[in-house]
Amino acid sequence: MDTTDRKLRAILSDVLGLKPGQADAFTDSTGLFGDLPELDSMAVAGLLTEMEDRLDIIIDEDEIDGDLFETYGSLLAFARAKVGSA
């Protein structure tokens, strides 16, 4: 588990108010939007803001689509790509 992975799990736990350890069990194929009741359209905005703040990245509106929040793996890949290009 790399730094971006650890930070993203912490962000999801904090923003969504997940049970302790719940995010630690996420795999690349763990479903997010539509599978986690805590992750609704209102939570997405808070999640993106926290990702920008804690990962020190900028997320442009045109980068956000439904596929981004489909699985933990897709969100992590996006975060790693943004951190790598920051």
Number of C-alpha atoms within 10 A of each C-alpha: 6 7 10 18 18 12 17 22 19 17 21 21 17 15 18 18 12 14 9 9 11 12 19 12 8 15 11 12 11 16 16 20 20 12 12 12 9 17 18 14 9 9 15 16 12 15 18 16 17 18 20 16 11 13 19 12 18 14 15 7 7 6 8 12 9 7 10 18 19 17 19 23 19 18 18 19 15 17 22 18 11 16 15 10 8 10
